[in-house]
Structure formats: C-alpha cells, structure tokens
Amino acid sequence: MYNQINSDFVSLTKQFADSALKANSLALANFEQLVGLQLKTVESRVNATVAFFSEAAEVRDIEGARAIMPKGVNLVRESAEQFYGVTQEALGQTLKASEAIGTLVKGQFEAANEVVRDTANETVAKAARQGKSGK
C-alpha cells in the first residue's frame, strides 16, 4: 500500500515539476514578446523625436517657430497614441499568457485530484475486501 502511495507521490511530483517548467517557459516567452514590442515602440518614437528636433534646430525666426509648433503637437499626440496602443497590446498578450498558465495549472490539479481519488478508492475497496475475508 505504501509503495503505491510513494509511486503516486513521485509521479505527481514529476508532473508538477513539468508543469512548472512549462509555465515558466510561457511566462518567459511572454516577457520576450513584451520587451521586443516596447523596444520597437521606443525606437520609433526616438527616431521621430530626433527628426523633429533636427528640424526645430533650423528655426531662425518667429514664422519658423509657428510653422513647427503643430509638428511638435502632432509628435506628442502620435507618441501618446502609440504608447497607449502598445500598452493595450501588452495587456492582451499578458492576459493570454496568464490564461494559458491558468489552464496548465488547472489541468495539473485535476490530474492530481484524479490520481488521489483513484488511490483512495482502491485503498477503500482493498480494505473492504480484507474486512469481508477476515470475518
């Protein structure tokens, strides 16, 4: 009886370790995607800002300043919109990764519950048989 429990325990421990490894790989993949997405966004915004400041450095009079002012406002608006979009996309990716990890963990607990329930049922049935044969 103890050998059965020990083998079930070892099996469950191995399954939990495998699930933890899968969950970590899902989390790491999600992190890599998020960092890549944010780096692309920052790079494009830095390039746009440098281009704007290069153009602004050439302004020599008030008319040039008036002409470049709408471009500066447009740069700020585009940057805010792009960062907001990236934040929404990152949130969506994180939710998908969390759902995948949750599904993995739920399946693991259901499998462990099934093994424990089967072992308990076998033990009860075996005890009942021994009780009947002992009378």
C-alpha positions in Angstrom: 0.0 0.0 0.0 2.8 2.4 0.9 4.6 1.6 -2.3 1.5 2.6 -4.3 1.3 5.9 -2.4 5.0 6.6 -2.9 4.9 5.9 -6.6 1.8 8.1 -6.9 3.6 10.8 -5.0 6.7 10.6 -7.2 4.6 10.7 -10.3 2.7 13.7 -9.1 5.9 15.5 -8.2 7.3 14.9 -11.6 4.1 16.2 -13.2 4.2 19.3 -11.1 7.8 19.9 -12.0 7.0 19.5 -15.7 4.1 21.9 -15.4 6.2 24.5 -13.5 8.8 24.3 -16.3 6.0 24.8 -19.0 4.6 27.7 -17.0 8.0 29.3 -16.7 8.6 28.9 -20.4 5.2 30.5 -21.2 6.0 33.4 -18.9 9.5 33.9 -20.4 8.1 33.9 -23.9 5.5 36.5 -23.0 8.2 38.6 -21.4 10.4 38.4 -24.5 7.4 39.5 -26.7 6.6 42.4 -24.4 10.2 43.6 -24.3 10.5 43.4 -28.1 7.3 45.3 -28.6 8.3 48.0 -26.2 11.8 48.4 -27.7 10.3 48.8 -31.2 8.0 51.5 -30.0 10.7 53.4 -28.1 13.0 53.2 -31.1 10.4 54.6 -33.5 9.5 57.4 -31.1 13.2 58.3 -30.5 13.7 58.5 -34.3 10.6 60.7 -34.7 11.8 63.0 -31.8 15.3 63.3 -33.2 13.9 64.2 -36.6 11.6 66.8 -35.0 14.5 68.3 -33.0 16.7 68.4 -36.1 14.1 70.4 -37.9 13.5 72.6 -34.9 17.2 73.4 -34.6 17.0 75.0 -38.1 14.3 77.5 -37.0 15.7 81.1 -37.1 12.6 83.3 -36.8 9.1 83.5 -35.3 7.5 82.3 -38.5 9.6 79.2 -38.5 8.6 78.6 -34.8 4.9 79.0 -35.8 5.3 76.5 -38.6 7.0 73.9 -36.4 4.6 74.2 -33.4 1.9 72.0 -35.0 4.5 69.4 -35.8 5.6 69.3 -32.2 2.0 68.9 -31.0 1.5 66.2 -33.6 4.6 64.3 -32.4 3.4 64.3 -28.8 -0.1 63.1 -29.9 1.3 60.3 -32.0 3.7 59.2 -29.3 0.9 59.1 -26.7 -1.3 57.2 -29.1 1.4 54.7 -29.9 2.4 54.1 -26.3 -1.3 53.7 -25.4 -1.7 51.1 -28.2 1.4 49.2 -27.1 0.1 49.2 -23.6 -3.2 47.7 -24.7 -1.4 45.1 -26.8 0.9 44.2 -24.0 -2.1 43.8 -21.7 -3.8 41.5 -24.2 -0.6 39.3 -24.5 -0.2 39.2 -20.8 -3.8 38.1 -20.3 -3.4 35.3 -23.0 -0.2 34.1 -21.2 -2.0 34.1 -17.9 -4.9 32.2 -19.3 -2.5 29.6 -20.7 -0.7 29.2 -17.4 -4.0 29.0 -15.5 -5.2 26.3 -17.9 -2.0 24.4 -17.4 -2.2 24.7 -13.6 -5.9 23.7 -13.5 -5.2 20.6 -15.6 -2.4 19.7 -13.3 -4.6 20.0 -10.2 -7.4 18.0 -11.9 -4.9 15.2 -12.8 -3.5 15.1 -9.2 -7.1 15.1 -7.8 -7.9 12.1 -10.1 -4.9 10.2 -9.0 -5.5 10.8 -5.3 -9.2 9.9 -5.7 -8.4 6.6 -7.6 -5.8 5.7 -5.0 -8.2 6.3 -2.2 -11.0 4.3 -3.9 -8.6 1.4 -4.4 -7.5 1.5 -0.8 -11.1 1.6 0.5 -12.0 -1.3 -1.8 -9.0 -3.3 -0.7 -9.8 -2.6 2.9 -13.4 -3.7 2.4 -12.3 -6.9 0.7 -9.9 -7.7 3.6 -12.6 -6.9 6.1 -15.1 -9.3 4.4 -12.5 -12.1 4.1 -11.4 -11.7 7.7 -14.8 -12.3 9.2 
